[in-house]
Amino acid sequence: MTKIIIFEDDKLISDMYKRKFEKEGFDIVLFDHPPKDVVDVVDKEKPDLIGMDLVMPQMSGYDAIKLLKADDKTKDIPIVVLTNLNEGGHTMLSEKMGAVAFMAKADNTPSEVVEKIKKLLKK
């Protein structure tokens, strides 16, 4: 079963993603923010993909991406940014940092997010 970790501080949104992904046969692990030991947590869970919000308490998604991409244990795990920050600068910075895709939550329904991630995982 394909495993996805989602870092999302809005419980309503994370629960919505969880239900939709599980309905499509994915194993979903939710965190309301990246912990300080994000690399160890991700390495322990061994996800096939990470969904990352950018604005969260305690640690931003940018900081988490930087840590994950800098470590040999987690650098090859694809990261999809799922955020409300939809200005072009965030898209370019996310991709420059190593994210494989950028999706504005306001512009994508959960069904669209699932379909886009399914396509990414088939590549």
MMTF fields as JSON, N, C-alpha, C and O atoms, coordinates in Angstrom:
{
  "mmtfVersion": "1.0.0",
  "mmtfProducer": "UNKNOWN",
  "numBonds": 491,
  "numAtoms": 492,
  "numGroups": 123,
  "numChains": 1,
  "numModels": 1,
  "chainsPerModel": [1],
  "groupsPerChain": [123],
  "chainIdList": ["A"],
  "bondAtomList": [4, 2, 8, 6, 12, 10, 16, 14, 20, 18, 24, 22, 28, 26, 32, 30, 36, 34, 40, 38, 44, 42, 48, 46, 52, 50, 56, 54, 60, 58, 64, 62, 68, 66, 72, 70, 76, 74, 80, 78, 84, 82, 88, 86, 92, 90, 96, 94, 100, 98, 104, 102, 108, 106, 112, 110, 116, 114, 120, 118, 124, 122, 128, 126, 132, 130, 136, 134, 140, 138, 144, 142, 148, 146, 152, 150, 156, 154, 160, 158, 164, 162, 168, 166, 172, 170, 176, 174, 180, 178, 184, 182, 188, 186, 192, 190, 196, 194, 200, 198, 204, 202, 208, 206, 212, 210, 216, 214, 220, 218, 224, 222, 228, 226, 232, 230, 236, 234, 240, 238, 244, 242, 248, 246, 252, 250, 256, 254, 260, 258, 264, 262, 268, 266, 272, 270, 276, 274, 280, 278, 284, 282, 288, 286, 292, 290, 296, 294, 300, 298, 304, 302, 308, 306, 312, 310, 316, 314, 320, 318, 324, 322, 328, 326, 332, 330, 336, 334, 340, 338, 344, 342, 348, 346, 352, 350, 356, 354, 360, 358, 364, 362, 368, 366, 372, 370, 376, 374, 380, 378, 384, 382, 388, 386, 392, 390, 396, 394, 400, 398, 404, 402, 408, 406, 412, 410, 416, 414, 420, 418, 424, 422, 428, 426, 432, 430, 436, 434, 440, 438, 444, 442, 448, 446, 452, 450, 456, 454, 460, 458, 464, 462, 468, 466, 472, 470, 476, 474, 480, 478, 484, 482, 488, 486],
  "bondOrderList": [1, 1, 1, 1, 1, 1, 1, 1, 1, 1, 1, 1, 1, 1, 1, 1, 1, 1, 1, 1, 1, 1, 1, 1, 1, 1, 1, 1, 1, 1, 1, 1, 1, 1, 1, 1, 1, 1, 1, 1, 1, 1, 1, 1, 1, 1, 1, 1, 1, 1, 1, 1, 1, 1, 1, 1, 1, 1, 1, 1, 1, 1, 1, 1, 1, 1, 1, 1, 1, 1, 1, 1, 1, 1, 1, 1, 1, 1, 1, 1, 1, 1, 1, 1, 1, 1, 1, 1, 1, 1, 1, 1, 1, 1, 1, 1, 1, 1, 1, 1, 1, 1, 1, 1, 1, 1, 1, 1, 1, 1, 1, 1, 1, 1, 1, 1, 1, 1, 1, 1, 1, 1],
  "groupList": [{"groupName": "MET", "atomNameList": ["N", "CA", "C", "O"], "elementList": ["N", "C", "C", "O"], "formalChargeList": [0, 0, 0, 0], "bondAtomList": [1, 0, 2, 1, 3, 2], "bondOrderList": [1, 1, 2], "singleLetterCode": "M", "chemCompType": "L-PEPTIDE LINKING"}, {"groupName": "THR", "atomNameList": ["N", "CA", "C", "O"], "elementList": ["N", "C", "C", "O"], "formalChargeList": [0, 0, 0, 0], "bondAtomList": [1, 0, 2, 1, 3, 2], "bondOrderList": [1, 1, 2], "singleLetterCode": "T", "chemCompType": "L-PEPTIDE LINKING"}, {"groupName": "LYS", "atomNameList": ["N", "CA", "C", "O"], "elementList": ["N", "C", "C", "O"], "formalChargeList": [0, 0, 0, 0], "bondAtomList": [1, 0, 2, 1, 3, 2], "bondOrderList": [1, 1, 2], "singleLetterCode": "K", "chemCompType": "L-PEPTIDE LINKING"}, {"groupName": "ILE", "atomNameList": ["N", "CA", "C", "O"], "elementList": ["N", "C", "C", "O"], "formalChargeList": [0, 0, 0, 0], "bondAtomList": [1, 0, 2, 1, 3, 2], "bondOrderList": [1, 1, 2], "singleLetterCode": "I", "chemCompType": "L-PEPTIDE LINKING"}, {"groupName": "PHE", "atomNameList": ["N", "CA", "C", "O"], "elementList": ["N", "C", "C", "O"], "formalChargeList": [0, 0, 0, 0], "bondAtomList": [1, 0, 2, 1, 3, 2], "bondOrderList": [1, 1, 2], "singleLetterCode": "F", "chemCompType": "L-PEPTIDE LINKING"}, {"groupName": "GLU", "atomNameList": ["N", "CA", "C", "O"], "elementList": ["N", "C", "C", "O"], "formalChargeList": [0, 0, 0, 0], "bondAtomList": [1, 0, 2, 1, 3, 2], "bondOrderList": [1, 1, 2], "singleLetterCode": "E", "chemCompType": "L-PEPTIDE LINKING"}, {"groupName": "ASP", "atomNameList": ["N", "CA", "C", "O"], "elementList": ["N", "C", "C", "O"], "formalChargeList": [0, 0, 0, 0], "bondAtomList": [1, 0, 2, 1, 3, 2], "bondOrderList": [1, 1, 2], "singleLetterCode": "D", "chemCompType": "L-PEPTIDE LINKING"}, {"groupName": "LEU", "atomNameList": ["N", "CA", "C", "O"], "elementList": ["N", "C", "C", "O"], "formalChargeList": [0, 0, 0, 0], "bondAtomList": [1, 0, 2, 1, 3, 2], "bondOrderList": [1, 1, 2], "singleLetterCode": "L", "chemCompType": "L-PEPTIDE LINKING"}, {"groupName": "SER", "atomNameList": ["N", "CA", "C", "O"], "elementList": ["N", "C", "C", "O"], "formalChargeList": [0, 0, 0, 0], "bondAtomList": [1, 0, 2, 1, 3, 2], "bondOrderList": [1, 1, 2], "singleLetterCode": "S", "chemCompType": "L-PEPTIDE LINKING"}, {"groupName": "TYR", "atomNameList": ["N", "CA", "C", "O"], "elementList": ["N", "C", "C", "O"], "formalChargeList": [0, 0, 0, 0], "bondAtomList": [1, 0, 2, 1, 3, 2], "bondOrderList": [1, 1, 2], "singleLetterCode": "Y", "chemCompType": "L-PEPTIDE LINKING"}, {"groupName": "ARG", "atomNameList": ["N", "CA", "C", "O"], "elementList": ["N", "C", "C", "O"], "formalChargeList": [0, 0, 0, 0], "bondAtomList": [1, 0, 2, 1, 3, 2], "bondOrderList": [1, 1, 2], "singleLetterCode": "R", "chemCompType": "L-PEPTIDE LINKING"}, {"groupName": "GLY", "atomNameList": ["N", "CA", "C", "O"], "elementList": ["N", "C", "C", "O"], "formalChargeList": [0, 0, 0, 0], "bondAtomList": [1, 0, 2, 1, 3, 2], "bondOrderList": [1, 1, 2], "singleLetterCode": "G", "chemCompType": "PEPTIDE LINKING"}, {"groupName": "VAL", "atomNameList": ["N", "CA", "C", "O"], "elementList": ["N", "C", "C", "O"], "formalChargeList": [0, 0, 0, 0], "bondAtomList": [1, 0, 2, 1, 3, 2], "bondOrderList": [1, 1, 2], "singleLetterCode": "V", "chemCompType": "L-PEPTIDE LINKING"}, {"groupName": "HIS", "atomNameList": ["N", "CA", "C", "O"], "elementList": ["N", "C", "C", "O"], "formalChargeList": [0, 0, 0, 0], "bondAtomList": [1, 0, 2, 1, 3, 2], "bondOrderList": [1, 1, 2], "singleLetterCode": "H", "chemCompType": "L-PEPTIDE LINKING"}, {"groupName": "PRO", "atomNameList": ["N", "CA", "C", "O"], "elementList": ["N", "C", "C", "O"], "formalChargeList": [0, 0, 0, 0], "bondAtomList": [1, 0, 2, 1, 3, 2], "bondOrderList": [1, 1, 2], "singleLetterCode": "P", "chemCompType": "L-PEPTIDE LINKING"}, {"groupName": "GLN", "atomNameList": ["N", "CA", "C", "O"], "elementList": ["N", "C", "C", "O"], "formalChargeList": [0, 0, 0, 0], "bondAtomList": [1, 0, 2, 1, 3, 2], "bondOrderList": [1, 1, 2], "singleLetterCode": "Q", "chemCompType": "L-PEPTIDE LINKING"}, {"groupName": "ALA", "atomNameList": ["N", "CA", "C", "O"], "elementList": ["N", "C", "C", "O"], "formalChargeList": [0, 0, 0, 0], "bondAtomList": [1, 0, 2, 1, 3, 2], "bondOrderList": [1, 1, 2], "singleLetterCode": "A", "chemCompType": "L-PEPTIDE LINKING"}, {"groupName": "ASN", "atomNameList": ["N", "CA", "C", "O"], "elementList": ["N", "C", "C", "O"], "formalChargeList": [0, 0, 0, 0], "bondAtomList": [1, 0, 2, 1, 3, 2], "bondOrderList": [1, 1, 2], "singleLetterCode": "N", "chemCompType": "L-PEPTIDE LINKING"}],
  "groupTypeList": [0, 1, 2, 3, 3, 3, 4, 5, 6, 6, 2, 7, 3, 8, 6, 0, 9, 2, 10, 2, 4, 5, 2, 5, 11, 4, 6, 3, 12, 7, 4, 6, 13, 14, 14, 2, 6, 12, 12, 6, 12, 12, 6, 2, 5, 2, 14, 6, 7, 3, 11, 0, 6, 7, 12, 0, 14, 15, 0, 8, 11, 9, 6, 16, 3, 2, 7, 7, 2, 16, 6, 6, 2, 1, 2, 6, 3, 14, 3, 12, 12, 7, 1, 17, 7, 17, 5, 11, 11, 13, 1, 0, 7, 8, 5, 2, 0, 11, 16, 12, 16, 4, 0, 16, 2, 16, 6, 17, 1, 14, 8, 5, 12, 12, 5, 2, 3, 2, 2, 7, 7, 2, 2],
  "groupIdList": [1, 2, 3, 4, 5, 6, 7, 8, 9, 10, 11, 12, 13, 14, 15, 16, 17, 18, 19, 20, 21, 22, 23, 24, 25, 26, 27, 28, 29, 30, 31, 32, 33, 34, 35, 36, 37, 38, 39, 40, 41, 42, 43, 44, 45, 46, 47, 48, 49, 50, 51, 52, 53, 54, 55, 56, 57, 58, 59, 60, 61, 62, 63, 64, 65, 66, 67, 68, 69, 70, 71, 72, 73, 74, 75, 76, 77, 78, 79, 80, 81, 82, 83, 84, 85, 86, 87, 88, 89, 90, 91, 92, 93, 94, 95, 96, 97, 98, 99, 100, 101, 102, 103, 104, 105, 106, 107, 108, 109, 110, 111, 112, 113, 114, 115, 116, 117, 118, 119, 120, 121, 122, 123],
  "secStructList": [7, 7, 3, 3, 3, 3, 3, 7, 1, 7, 2, 2, 2, 2, 2, 2, 2, 2, 2, 2, 2, 2, 2, 6, 6, 7, 3, 3, 3, 3, 3, 1, 1, 7, 7, 6, 6, 2, 2, 2, 2, 2, 2, 2, 2, 7, 7, 1, 3, 3, 3, 3, 7, 1, 1, 7, 1, 1, 1, 7, 2, 2, 2, 2, 2, 2, 2, 2, 2, 2, 1, 6, 6, 6, 6, 6, 1, 7, 3, 3, 3, 3, 3, 1, 7, 7, 1, 2, 2, 2, 2, 2, 2, 2, 2, 2, 2, 6, 7, 1, 3, 3, 3, 3, 4, 4, 4, 1, 7, 2, 2, 2, 2, 2, 2, 2, 2, 2, 2, 2, 2, 2, 7],
  "xCoordList": [0.844, 0.0, 0.891, 1.888, 0.528, 1.276, 1.032, -0.111, 2.127, 2.022, 2.376, 3.359, 1.549, 1.764, 1.713, 0.818, 2.681, 2.646, 2.162, 2.633, 1.225, 0.748, 1.008, 0.563, 1.732, 1.963, 1.008, 1.199, -0.012, -1.066, -1.622, -2.078, -1.587, -2.033, -3.532, -4.037, -4.244, -5.694, -6.357, -6.355, -6.922, -7.482, -8.601, -8.698, -9.421, -10.495, -9.921, -10.4, -8.915, -8.292, -7.573, -7.721, -6.797, -6.06, -7.015, -6.77, -8.104, -9.088, -9.754, -10.03, -10.008, -10.612, -9.668, -10.097, -8.375, -7.393, -7.296, -7.256, -7.259, -7.137, -8.281, -8.055, -9.504, -10.666, -10.58, -10.823, -10.237, -10.204, -9.1, -9.332, -7.901, -6.797, -7.072, -6.801, -7.607, -7.905, -8.97, -8.914, -9.936, -10.976, -10.349, -10.859, -9.241, -8.544, -7.475, -6.742, -7.384, -6.491, -5.108, -4.219, -4.909, -3.619, -3.585, -4.616, -2.374, -2.127, -1.67, -0.666, -2.387, -2.106, -1.686, -2.312, -0.605, -0.145, -0.202, 0.371, -0.903, -1.077, -0.236, -0.116, 0.34, 1.017, 0.511, 0.361, 0.244, -0.237, 0.895, 0.641, 2.125, 3.295, 4.507, 4.497, 5.547, 6.762, 7.423, 7.642, 7.74, 8.436, 9.908, 10.42, 10.564, 11.983, 12.817, 13.8, 12.427, 13.143, 12.435, 12.256, 12.037, 11.253, 11.958, 11.293, 13.26, 13.987, 13.825, 13.54, 14.004, 13.87, 12.443, 12.237, 11.461, 10.06, 9.741, 9.126, 10.156, 9.896, 10.652, 10.104, 11.906, 12.687, 12.033, 12.032, 11.489, 10.817, 9.539, 9.26, 8.771, 7.502, 7.697, 6.852, 8.795, 9.102, 7.964, 7.467, 7.55, 6.461, 6.941, 8.131, 5.992, 6.278, 6.227, 6.778, 5.564, 5.407, 5.039, 4.452, 5.397, 5.072, 4.244, 4.611, 3.129, 2.355, 2.72, 2.629, 3.131, 3.672, 2.992, 3.064, 2.332, 1.858, 3.091, 4.108, 3.013, 4.154, 4.068, 5.083, 2.864, 2.688, 2.103, 0.926, 2.953, 2.536, 3.238, 4.283, 2.652, 3.311, 4.577, 4.699, 5.463, 6.697, 7.752, 8.905, 7.407, 8.369, 7.634, 6.597, 8.164, 7.523, 7.783, 8.71, 6.954, 7.17, 8.488, 9.147, 8.872, 10.165, 11.31, 12.215, 11.269, 12.332, 12.347, 13.414, 11.169, 11.082, 11.615, 12.352, 11.246, 11.748, 13.272, 13.942, 13.806, 15.262, 15.938, 16.927, 15.413, 15.99, 15.851, 16.795, 14.676, 14.429, 15.295, 15.797, 15.472, 16.261, 17.757, 18.537, 18.17, 19.597, 20.082, 21.287, 19.177, 19.56, 19.463, 18.459, 20.505, 20.532, 19.383, 18.963, 18.865, 17.789, 16.458, 15.599, 16.275, 14.959, 14.982, 13.925, 16.152, 16.256, 15.539, 15.16, 15.345, 14.723, 13.204, 12.568, 12.63, 11.178, 10.533, 10.845, 9.645, 9.001, 8.137, 7.421, 8.225, 7.437, 6.525, 6.972, 5.244, 4.254, 3.821, 3.357, 3.969, 3.546, 2.044, 1.552, 1.324, -0.12, -0.332, -0.233, -0.618, -0.634, -1.677, -2.227, -1.94, -2.788, -1.972, -2.541, -0.664, 0.206, 0.343, 1.142, -0.439, -0.44, 0.232, 0.041, 1.008, 1.745, 2.91, 3.438, 3.292, 4.327, 5.648, 6.328, 6.026, 7.3, 7.368, 8.431, 6.264, 6.241, 6.377, 7.024, 5.77, 5.892, 7.352, 7.884, 7.998, 9.395, 10.316, 11.194, 10.132, 10.982, 10.783, 11.756, 9.553, 9.273, 9.968, 10.589, 9.858, 10.484, 12.001, 12.693, 12.526, 13.972, 14.501, 15.614, 13.696, 14.099, 13.956, 14.46, 13.284, 13.196, 11.805, 11.662, 10.766, 9.404, 9.125, 9.56, 8.403, 8.099, 6.846, 6.619, 6.023, 4.798, 4.349, 4.705, 3.559, 3.016, 1.537, 1.15, 0.699, -0.748, -1.33, -1.143, -2.031, -2.744, -4.034, -4.832, -4.232, -5.42, -6.706, -7.684, -6.719, -7.924, -8.268, -9.418, -7.284, -7.491, -7.689, -7.938, -7.581, -7.665, -8.567, -8.357, -9.562, -10.394, -9.57, -8.567, -9.984, -9.275, -9.21, -8.201, -10.272, -10.266, -9.189, -8.502, -9.04, -8.002, -6.613, -5.707, -6.437, -5.143, -4.801, -3.676, -5.754, -5.53, -5.163, -4.215, -5.892, -5.612, -4.226, -3.516, -3.837, -2.51, -1.407, -0.378, -1.615, -0.604, -0.532, 0.557, -1.654, -1.641, -0.812, -0.037, -0.967, -0.173, 1.306, 2.146, 1.636, 3.036, 3.676, 4.833, 2.937, 3.491, 3.669, 4.46, 2.961, 3.102, 4.346, 4.823, 4.873, 6.061, 7.28, 8.372],
  "yCoordList": [-1.178, 0.0, 1.243, 1.302, 2.213, 3.463, 4.315, 4.565, 4.757, 5.547, 6.999, 7.304, 7.886, 9.325, 9.948, 9.655, 10.809, 11.625, 13.007, 13.568, 13.545, 14.909, 15.755, 15.424, 16.847, 17.834, 18.991, 19.756, 19.118, 20.117, 20.513, 19.654, 21.808, 22.253, 22.519, 22.719, 22.528, 22.72, 21.34, 20.596, 21.013, 19.679, 19.344, 18.206, 20.299, 20.063, 19.638, 18.685, 20.339, 20.012, 18.669, 17.843, 18.444, 17.178, 15.987, 14.951, 16.132, 15.041, 14.8, 13.658, 15.871, 15.757, 15.005, 14.107, 15.377, 14.667, 13.199, 12.308, 12.955, 11.586, 10.716, 9.623, 11.208, 10.43, 10.162, 9.043, 11.177, 11.041, 10.077, 9.214, 10.221, 9.327, 7.887, 6.948, 7.715, 6.352, 5.695, 4.491, 6.474, 5.954, 5.443, 4.511, 6.061, 5.665, 4.591, 4.225, 4.086, 2.974, 3.348, 2.498, 4.587, 5.016, 4.842, 4.897, 4.63, 4.651, 6.067, 6.53, 6.763, 8.17, 8.33, 7.787, 9.093, 9.46, 10.984, 11.673, 11.508, 12.955, 13.508, 12.89, 14.684, 15.456, 16.885, 17.407, 17.527, 18.902, 19.906, 21.089, 19.452, 20.272, 19.356, 18.282, 19.766, 18.96, 19.043, 20.142, 17.91, 17.951, 18.331, 18.3, 18.683, 19.052, 17.924, 18.176, 16.685, 15.526, 15.005, 13.798, 15.925, 15.572, 14.513, 13.631, 14.575, 13.583, 12.191, 11.232, 12.077, 10.774, 10.241, 9.049, 11.123, 10.716, 10.207, 9.153, 10.95, 10.552, 9.27, 8.382, 9.163, 7.955, 6.735, 5.651, 6.896, 5.787, 5.364, 4.171, 6.331, 6.034, 5.48, 4.731, 5.84, 5.377, 5.651, 4.721, 6.91, 7.209, 7.176, 7.304, 7.002, 7.08, 8.526, 8.855, 9.397, 10.799, 11.587, 11.048, 12.882, 13.777, 14.936, 15.546, 15.24, 16.448, 17.466, 17.169, 18.66, 19.632, 20.989, 21.629, 21.421, 22.798, 23.668, 23.168, 24.948, 25.833, 26.626, 26.854, 27.05, 27.881, 27.028, 26.668, 26.71, 25.886, 26.379, 27.026, 26.068, 26.462, 25.633, 24.525, 26.14, 25.473, 25.351, 25.712, 24.861, 24.758, 24.967, 24.349, 25.832, 26.06, 24.879, 24.095, 24.776, 23.75, 23.939, 22.965, 25.188, 25.455, 24.884, 24.247, 25.116, 24.59, 23.072, 22.458, 22.466, 21.007, 20.456, 19.471, 21.086, 20.641, 20.726, 19.806, 21.82, 22.001, 20.864, 20.3, 20.527, 19.44, 18.086, 17.296, 17.825, 16.534, 16.345, 15.247, 17.396, 17.295, 17.277, 16.869, 17.716, 17.738, 16.411, 16.21, 15.519, 14.263, 13.093, 12.942, 12.272, 11.141, 10.159, 9.495, 10.055, 9.095, 9.518, 8.675, 10.823, 11.314, 12.158, 12.56, 12.43, 13.376, 12.93, 13.771, 11.636, 11.149, 10.963, 10.564, 11.245, 11.129, 12.357, 13.484, 12.16, 13.314, 14.098, 13.529, 15.427, 16.32, 17.153, 17.771, 17.157, 17.981, 19.067, 18.767, 20.304, 21.421, 21.629, 21.792, 21.619, 21.859, 23.067, 22.94, 24.22, 25.443, 26.432, 26.283, 27.434, 28.548, 29.686, 30.654, 29.592, 30.617, 30.328, 29.482, 31.033, 30.67, 31.692, 31.651, 32.598, 33.524, 32.781, 31.816, 33.228, 32.569, 32.377, 31.377, 33.304, 33.177, 31.942, 31.334, 31.561, 30.366, 29.103, 28.139, 29.114, 27.975, 27.777, 26.672, 28.844, 28.739, 28.348, 27.504, 28.944, 28.62, 27.172, 26.483, 26.708, 25.322, 24.348, 23.38, 24.607, 23.722, 23.819, 22.814, 25.021, 25.191, 24.401, 23.877, 24.322, 23.589, 22.075, 21.316, 21.63, 20.198, 19.607, 18.398, 20.428, 19.902, 19.498, 20.173, 18.401, 17.924, 18.564, 18.525, 19.157, 19.817, 20.821, 20.724, 21.785, 22.834, 22.93, 23.128, 22.791, 22.902, 23.863, 23.695, 24.861, 25.779, 25.093, 24.66, 24.999, 24.314, 24.963, 24.266, 26.273, 26.979, 26.69, 26.846, 26.274, 26.034, 24.561, 24.23, 23.666, 22.229, 21.565, 21.712, 20.842, 20.067, 18.872, 18.515, 18.257, 17.055, 15.978, 15.285, 15.842, 14.86, 15.196, 14.303, 16.481, 16.895, 16.661, 16.25, 16.918, 16.668, 15.184, 14.828, 14.322, 12.874, 12.457, 11.696, 12.938, 12.559, 13.02, 12.275, 14.225, 14.741, 13.934, 13.652, 13.564, 12.777, 11.361, 10.794, 10.789, 9.479, 9.524, 8.606, 10.585, 10.726, 10.881, 10.296, 11.668, 11.846, 10.525, 10.257, 9.723, 8.458, 7.433, 6.502, 7.579, 6.646, 6.945, 6.088, 8.172, 8.546, 7.834, 8.022],
  "zCoordList": [0.0, 0.0, 0.0, 0.719, -0.797, -0.899, 0.336, 0.718, 0.957, 2.186, 1.911, 1.236, 2.451, 2.327, 3.714, 4.506, 3.998, 5.21, 4.792, 3.803, 5.549, 5.293, 6.539, 7.638, 6.344, 7.389, 7.123, 6.177, 7.953, 7.758, 9.121, 9.876, 9.444, 10.764, 10.862, 11.966, 9.768, 9.795, 9.854, 8.873, 11.02, 11.232, 10.243, 9.785, 9.92, 8.96, 7.606, 6.991, 7.16, 5.866, 5.932, 5.032, 6.991, 7.073, 7.154, 6.536, 7.914, 7.984, 6.632, 6.264, 5.9, 4.575, 3.629, 2.904, 3.639, 2.812, 3.232, 2.383, 4.527, 5.024, 4.504, 3.984, 4.648, 4.166, 2.666, 2.214, 1.91, 0.452, 0.013, -0.834, 0.586, 0.212, 0.648, -0.1, 1.848, 2.302, 1.44, 1.193, 0.984, 0.084, -1.215, -1.838, -1.613, -2.841, -2.591, -3.51, -1.357, -1.061, -0.555, -0.519, -0.168, 0.363, 1.877, 2.547, 2.404, 3.839, 4.178, 3.638, 5.06, 5.36, 6.813, 7.723, 7.012, 8.348, 8.415, 7.57, 9.434, 9.568, 10.719, 11.777, 10.484, 11.522, 11.411, 10.306, 12.557, 12.486, 12.297, 12.07, 12.388, 12.078, 12.029, 12.631, 11.32, 11.334, 12.714, 13.222, 13.32, 14.598, 14.394, 13.276, 15.48, 15.373, 14.777, 14.08, 15.049, 14.499, 13.243, 13.078, 12.364, 11.167, 10.317, 9.773, 10.192, 9.386, 9.991, 9.274, 11.3, 11.957, 11.857, 11.633, 12.022, 11.935, 10.529, 10.373, 9.517, 8.135, 7.8, 7.146, 8.241, 7.981, 8.633, 8.049, 9.812, 10.503, 9.765, 9.647, 9.273, 8.597, 7.177, 6.685, 6.525, 5.155, 4.159, 3.524, 4.021, 3.081, 1.631, 1.347, 0.737, -0.695, -1.172, -2.223, -0.399, -0.767, 0.485, 1.423, 0.484, 1.591, 1.048, 0.044, 1.706, 1.436, 2.501, 3.692, 2.097, 3.041, 2.908, 1.858, 3.98, 4.05, 4.303, 4.783, 3.989, 4.204, 5.495, 6.152, 5.865, 7.052, 8.166, 8.143, 9.144, 10.281, 11.543, 11.469, 12.707, 13.959, 14.194, 13.673, 14.934, 15.372, 14.28, 14.516, 13.105, 12.005, 10.689, 10.447, 9.845, 8.543, 7.616, 7.82, 6.611, 5.599, 4.867, 4.505, 4.648, 4.001, 4.826, 4.287, 6.145, 7.01, 6.998, 6.98, 7.007, 6.977, 5.652, 5.642, 4.542, 3.233, 3.202, 2.733, 3.699, 3.721, 4.494, 4.026, 5.667, 6.469, 5.769, 5.743, 5.206, 4.559, 3.315, 3.074, 2.529, 1.302, 1.574, 0.712, 2.766, 3.113, 3.695, 3.842, 4.021, 4.669, 3.691, 2.995, 3.642, 2.709, 2.92, 1.972, 4.15, 4.439, 3.839, 3.582, 3.612, 3.194, 1.922, 1.437, 1.38, 0.258, -1.006, -1.822, -1.187, -2.423, -2.325, -3.3, -1.176, -1.02, -1.665, -1.281, -2.633, -3.274, -2.294, -1.469, -2.409, -1.567, -2.46, -3.426, -2.119, -2.802, -1.824, -0.724, -2.218, -1.375, -1.556, -2.672, -0.42, -0.387, 0.523, 1.743, -0.043, 0.754, 0.261, -0.83, 1.071, 0.659, 0.076, -0.43, 0.137, -0.446, -1.933, -2.336, -2.751, -4.172, -5.09, -6.305, -4.521, -5.379, -6.05, -5.497, -7.212, -8.005, -7.292, -7.519, -6.443, -5.743, -4.872, -4.746, -4.272, -3.431, -4.278, -3.867, -5.451, -6.353, -6.74, -6.631, -7.19, -7.63, -6.481, -6.657, -5.314, -4.174, -3.737, -3.431, -3.704, -3.323, -4.27, -3.831, -5.552, -6.536, -6.475, -6.639, -6.242, -6.104, -4.906, -4.942, -3.85, -2.654, -2.819, -1.991, -3.868, -4.129, -4.169, -4.347, -4.007, -4.11, -5.562, -6.495, -5.744, -7.095, -7.662, -8.872, -6.79, -7.25, -6.197, -5.022, -6.65, -5.802, -6.106, -7.258, -5.079, -5.277, -4.257, -3.052, -4.745, -3.861, -3.417, -4.248, -2.114, -1.581, -2.075, -2.346, -2.193, -2.624, -4.086, -4.495, -4.866, -6.296, -6.645, -7.804, -5.648, -5.906, -4.874, -3.67, -5.344, -4.425, -3.925, -4.542, -2.82, -2.377, -3.467, -3.597, -4.237, -5.339, -6.365, -6.862, -6.683, -7.636, -7.07, -7.796, -5.784, -5.142, -5.228, -5.581, -4.91, -4.977, -6.398, -6.588, -7.387, -8.778, -9.222, -9.898, -8.856, -9.227, -8.552, -9.167, -7.301, -6.596, -7.162, -7.253, -7.538, -8.182, -9.455, -9.725, -10.239, -11.468, -11.163, -11.847, -10.139, -9.755, -9.33, -9.656, -8.617, -8.122, -9.232, -9.081, -10.333, -11.462, -12.294, -13.039, -12.163, -12.948, -12.443, -12.979]
}
